[in-house]
Amino acid sequence: MTENTDTRKTEETRSILFLTVVMVPVLTVALIAVYGFIVWFYQILIGGPPHH
């Protein structure tokens, strides 16, 4: 039973490291890229950035 517990803890640690080191930065970059695309496309539709 302790071997199962140790294996599970190791898998959980790997999962947490994968999520924090790989997935969070990838999702952050993707979210920023999507936001930039939305702004860019919106500016195409309305004719460019607003003028003062």
C-alpha positions in Angstrom: 0.0 0.0 0.0 2.8 2.4 0.7 4.2 1.8 -2.8 0.9 2.8 -4.3 0.9 5.9 -2.1 4.4 6.8 -3.1 3.6 6.3 -6.8 0.6 8.5 -6.5 2.5 11.3 -4.8 5.2 11.1 -7.5 2.5 11.3 -10.2 0.8 14.2 -8.5 4.1 16.1 -8.2 4.9 15.6 -11.9 1.4 16.7 -12.8 1.7 19.9 -10.7 5.1 20.7 -12.2 3.8 20.1 -15.7 0.8 22.3 -15.1 2.8 25.2 -13.6 5.9 25.0 -15.9 4.3 24.1 -19.2 0.6 24.6 -19.3 0.2 28.0 -17.5 2.7 29.8 -19.8 1.3 28.2 -22.9 -2.3 29.1 -21.9 -1.2 32.6 -21.0 0.5 33.2 -24.4 -2.5 31.7 -26.2 -4.9 34.0 -24.3 -2.8 37.1 -25.1 -2.6 36.0 -28.7 -6.4 35.5 -28.9 -7.0 38.9 -27.3 -4.6 40.6 -29.8 -6.3 38.9 -32.7 -9.7 40.1 -31.5 -8.5 43.7 -31.2 -6.8 43.5 -34.6 -9.9 42.1 -36.2 -12.1 44.7 -34.5 -9.9 47.5 -35.8 -10.2 46.1 -39.3 -14.0 46.1 -39.0 -14.3 49.7 -37.6 -11.5 51.2 -39.7 -8.5 51.4 -37.5 -7.7 52.7 -34.0 -9.8 55.6 -32.7 -8.6 59.1 -33.5 -8.3 61.9 -31.0 
